[in-house]
Amino acid sequence: MNKQSEQTRTRARLIVPGMGSDHCGGIVKTSLQRLPGVGEVTTNLAAHRVEVEYDPGALTTSDLREAVEKAGYEVAQVASEEHADDAADAAEIEDAYVREAAKRLWIAAVPTTLIMLLMIPHMFWRPIPGYLPIIALLAFPVVFLYGGAATHRSTWRSLTNRTFNMDVLISMGSVPPYLIGLAGFFISMTSFIEMAATIMTFHLLGRYLETKAKGRASQAIRKLLTMGAKTARVERDGRELEVPVKALQPGDIMVVRPGDKVPTDGAVIEGESHLDESIATGESVPVYKAPGDIVIGATINKEGWLRVKATKVGGDTFLSQVIRLVEQAQGSRVPIQELADRMTGRFVPVVLWVALGSFLVWMVAGDALRPVLEWGAGFLPWVDPTAGPLVLAILAAIAVLVIACPCALGLATPTALMVGSGIGAARGILIRSGEAIQTFKDVRVMVLDKTGTITRGEPKLTEIVTAEGVTEQALLFWAATVENASEHPIARAIVDGATQRHVQPGDVTAFRSVGARGVSGKVDDGLVLIGNRTLLEEQSVSGLEALDHALDDLEARGRTAVLVAFNGRARGIVAVADTIKEESATAIRGMHALGLHVVMITGDNERAARAVASEVGIDEVQAGVLPEGKVAAIRELQDKHGNHVAMVGDGINDAPALKQANVGIAIGAGADVAIEAADVTLVRGELTGVVQAMQLSKATFRKIAQNLIWASAYNVAAIPIAAMGLLHPMIGVIAMTASSLSVIGNSLLLKRARLGPSQTTAGVQSRARP
């Protein structure tokens, strides 16, 4: 593509319902990449979706549709980027595909059942007059018309496009038996028409069951789609109007009444209430909201009346981002999948050669192989050692074709990813890619930022030390009254702490700030000094010696200790600290239980960092590290421990380090840029989510490995058995369907995975009503 076309290229989305495995996805992708003007092509098997980057000057969306259909796959929808519908449309298309699969199944099942009911008395009781023409007529629509027509169209397009999809094997296993069975009109021979109809019917049954099961596996997206509000009440021209959510614009003032869903992300400008944010956090405890607080679209207003200013709409909202991340994870690839891709890419041609070889061997050396059949007949009721070489050759070849369909191998990875990412989303753990799942399980070192990750990132009043004869109430009153005139974070922490202890600030006069050392002001005609020791010594304050021990102890524990003096005498100390989150120590114990070496890298000073590390049980501390130094620190850990380093961070300054780490984990309450740089996002903002995310990644990867092992072992074992004539084709197609369903079922067992419980409490998750 030339430079000009690169600047004008756009993207299109295609919904391809029949794209059910990696092999299918590879064929669709290859068919599109052959077109001139096509750039990046990505497939999402979970959503049956293909995203295509292309040059609109060289191609149209009709060209894209035609390329996929030539490869043998029906395209349910294709739209350019500006007209692409949202995920709800993909879900509706999938539902329609399930209904269509059910319809095809019933139309095939009825005549096939009649054939079976006729076959049993014809074979074991008394020949039925006109049996062959009857079953030929009943089987014809099953094999060639509504039942099998889509399969054969797919086969024809695939072969003419020089590709091989799964339908090729089914067509080869059903059409030749039907045509060979017609020879019975002219010569005396075994009929294979019953087998042709049965194979096609079981194939359609398998397709239907797989589609239903995959729908269950991807139900996380469906649940998210139903959570958003459909309409919103907005204030326009002095009136309250009800408009569709899609019509909202940033800046709109929304009215949210009790019981309503918040229409879109915004900020409260009036009113107060508790909101159910379980959609975002998985936590059932309602969260208090007041003016200035951020609210998330689709959360539920429990009791109060709110006016909310819309800040994000459409694809920028939290819910849309979650859907996008889950879809991205479900459609992503795991490195181990490359092995399966190489296997399935050459599988169908190999199977065709094996089937042809089986046919020829039985035709040429059938008598020499009869001892194998005689041995098998002892415990396999369908094996007939007395059959002629042609019958045995046909049975063996067809059995190889239908048993070898590598659908299970193709479903092994995407179904596990679908279920795993859905479980994570329900728990507030958003895993961006399959690669992160595989990498996460090998992590040996967990790096944590301090501020906002281990701690809350907000200073709080933690301790109060009073001099002899002074009450805590009096000390807090002096401190809060003067600090109430300051906007410094430490000042706000002291005022908030006093208010929470039911001490209201008074009036201050002659307030002034003294450099970087503190503040002063007059309260009740007395001079109050608040600051460090240097400030109080400069003002000749007495009584400092009595507080020296307490001051040293607080500073040794990482507190910011502020001395308070009134009328020339030291009256006490108020200590402020960035408090540790309640769940941090529990989370770090969980990390140790997983065998992780936990490292804290922070820009804070050594003493404060060591104090926090000691309290929560961190193994290694690197303090005083500037933002640009965090990347180098991660690299050093990678060199020391191998490429098995994960990092948790929440700020803009953490983004480069999150990218450098083998797995980057963002605290969901943090900066957007950190979330974009991360492989995993913890929506709740709790470190316990790291433990749950790692347990989930290990469980998901185990399921992927189990699925791949089972699917591979199934094909390796089944093909030789079929080639030896010990597997009846109808039994083979049942086994093939069962194999695919077992892989999906094994993936669904992920829902039983026991993940570390959240340590969230009501005190952590919600603020008390003021």
DAVENBEL-V366841 format. One record per pair of residues at least 24 apart in sequence whose C-alpha atoms are under 7 Angstrom apart, sorted by the first residue. I is the first residue (numbers start at 1). J is the second residue. Records with the same first field share a line. If there is no record, write none. Layout:
# DAVENBEL-V366841
I = J, J
This chain:
# DAVENBEL-V366841
1 = 37
5 = 55
8 = 55
9 = 53, 54, 55, 56
10 = 53, 54, 55, 56, 81
11 = 51, 52, 53, 54, 80, 81
12 = 51, 52, 53, 78, 79, 80, 81
13 = 49, 50, 51, 52, 78, 79, 80, 81, 84
14 = 49, 50, 51, 75, 77, 78, 79
15 = 48, 49, 50, 75, 76, 77, 78
16 = 48, 49, 73, 74, 75, 76
17 = 48, 76, 94, 97
18 = 73, 74
19 = 45, 48
20 = 45
21 = 45, 407, 410, 411
22 = 341, 410
23 = 341, 344, 345, 410
24 = 165
27 = 71, 163
28 = 68, 71
31 = 67, 68, 71
32 = 64, 67, 68
43 = 331
44 = 331
45 = 331, 414
46 = 218, 330, 331, 414, 418
47 = 90
70 = 157, 158, 161
71 = 157, 158, 161
72 = 153, 154, 155, 157, 158
73 = 154
88 = 225
91 = 222
98 = 208, 211, 212
101 = 208
102 = 208
104 = 146, 147
105 = 201, 204, 205
107 = 147
108 = 142, 147, 201
109 = 201
111 = 138, 139
112 = 139, 197, 198
115 = 194
136 = 193
139 = 193, 197
142 = 197
143 = 174, 196, 197, 200
148 = 200
164 = 348
166 = 405
169 = 401, 402, 405
170 = 402
172 = 401
173 = 398, 401, 402
174 = 199, 200
195 = 730
198 = 730
199 = 730, 733
202 = 733, 734
203 = 733
206 = 737
210 = 741
213 = 744
214 = 415
217 = 415, 418, 419, 748
218 = 418, 419
220 = 422
221 = 323
224 = 323
227 = 298
228 = 297, 298
229 = 261, 262, 263, 298
231 = 263
232 = 263
246 = 314
248 = 313
249 = 313
250 = 310, 311, 312, 313
251 = 309, 310, 311
252 = 309, 310
253 = 307, 308, 309, 310
254 = 307, 308, 309, 310
255 = 306, 307, 308
256 = 305, 306, 307
257 = 301, 304, 305, 306
258 = 301, 302, 303, 304, 305
259 = 300, 301, 302, 303
260 = 300, 301
261 = 298, 299, 300, 301
262 = 296, 297, 298, 299, 300, 301
263 = 297, 298
264 = 296, 297, 298, 310, 312, 313, 317
265 = 295, 296, 297, 310, 311, 312, 313, 317, 318
266 = 294, 295, 296, 308, 309, 310, 311, 312
267 = 292, 293, 294, 295, 308, 309, 310, 311
268 = 292, 293, 294, 306, 307, 308, 309
269 = 307, 308, 309
270 = 306, 307
271 = 305, 306, 307
272 = 304, 305, 306
273 = 301, 302, 303, 304, 305
274 = 301, 302, 303
275 = 299, 300, 301, 302
276 = 300, 301, 302
280 = 428, 683
281 = 427, 428, 683, 684
282 = 426, 427, 428
285 = 762, 765
286 = 766
287 = 765, 766, 767
288 = 766, 767, 769
325 = 430, 432
326 = 421, 422, 430, 432
328 = 432, 433
329 = 421, 431, 432, 433, 434
330 = 414, 417, 418, 421
332 = 433, 434
333 = 434, 435
334 = 434, 435, 438
335 = 435
337 = 413
340 = 409
344 = 406
351 = 401, 404
352 = 401
355 = 397, 400, 401
356 = 397
358 = 393, 396, 397, 723
359 = 393, 394, 396, 397
362 = 389, 392, 393
363 = 389, 390, 393
373 = 726
376 = 726
382 = 728
383 = 726
392 = 725
395 = 725, 728, 729
396 = 722, 723, 724, 725
397 = 723
398 = 729
399 = 722, 727, 728, 729, 732
400 = 719, 722, 723
402 = 729, 732, 733
403 = 718, 719, 732, 733, 735, 736
404 = 715, 719
405 = 736
407 = 740
408 = 711, 739, 740, 743
409 = 708, 711, 712
411 = 743
412 = 704, 707, 708, 743
413 = 704
415 = 744, 747
416 = 700, 703, 704, 747
417 = 700
419 = 747, 748, 750
420 = 696, 700, 750
423 = 751
428 = 682, 683, 684
429 = 681, 682, 683, 689, 693
430 = 680, 681, 682
431 = 679, 680, 681
432 = 679, 680
433 = 679
436 = 663, 679
437 = 697, 701
438 = 701
440 = 663, 694, 697
441 = 694, 697, 698
442 = 644
443 = 644, 645, 646
444 = 596, 597, 644, 645
445 = 596, 597, 598, 644, 645, 646
446 = 596, 597, 598, 599, 645, 646, 647
447 = 598, 599, 600, 601, 646, 647, 648
448 = 599, 600, 601, 647, 648, 649
449 = 600, 601, 602, 648, 649
450 = 600, 601, 602
452 = 650
453 = 649, 650, 667
454 = 580, 581, 584
455 = 578, 579, 580, 581
456 = 578, 579, 580, 581
457 = 578
458 = 578
459 = 489, 490, 493, 576, 577, 578, 579
460 = 493, 497, 576, 577, 578, 579
461 = 493, 494, 497, 575, 576, 577
462 = 575, 576, 577
463 = 574, 575
464 = 573, 574, 575
465 = 572, 573, 574
466 = 571, 572, 573
467 = 571, 572
470 = 571
473 = 503
475 = 571, 572
476 = 503
477 = 503, 504, 505
478 = 523, 528
479 = 530, 564
480 = 505
481 = 505, 506, 507, 508
482 = 508, 520, 521
490 = 576
526 = 566, 567
527 = 566, 567
528 = 565, 566, 567
529 = 564, 565, 566
530 = 562, 563, 564, 565
531 = 562, 563, 564
532 = 562, 563
533 = 563
541 = 568, 569, 570
542 = 568, 569, 570
543 = 569, 570
544 = 570
556 = 607
557 = 608, 611
558 = 607, 608, 611
583 = 687, 688, 759
584 = 616, 687
585 = 616, 617
587 = 687, 688, 691
588 = 617
590 = 691
591 = 691
601 = 625
627 = 653, 654
630 = 657
631 = 656, 657, 660
634 = 660, 661
650 = 674
688 = 758, 759
691 = 756
692 = 755, 756
695 = 755
696 = 755
700 = 750
703 = 747
707 = 743
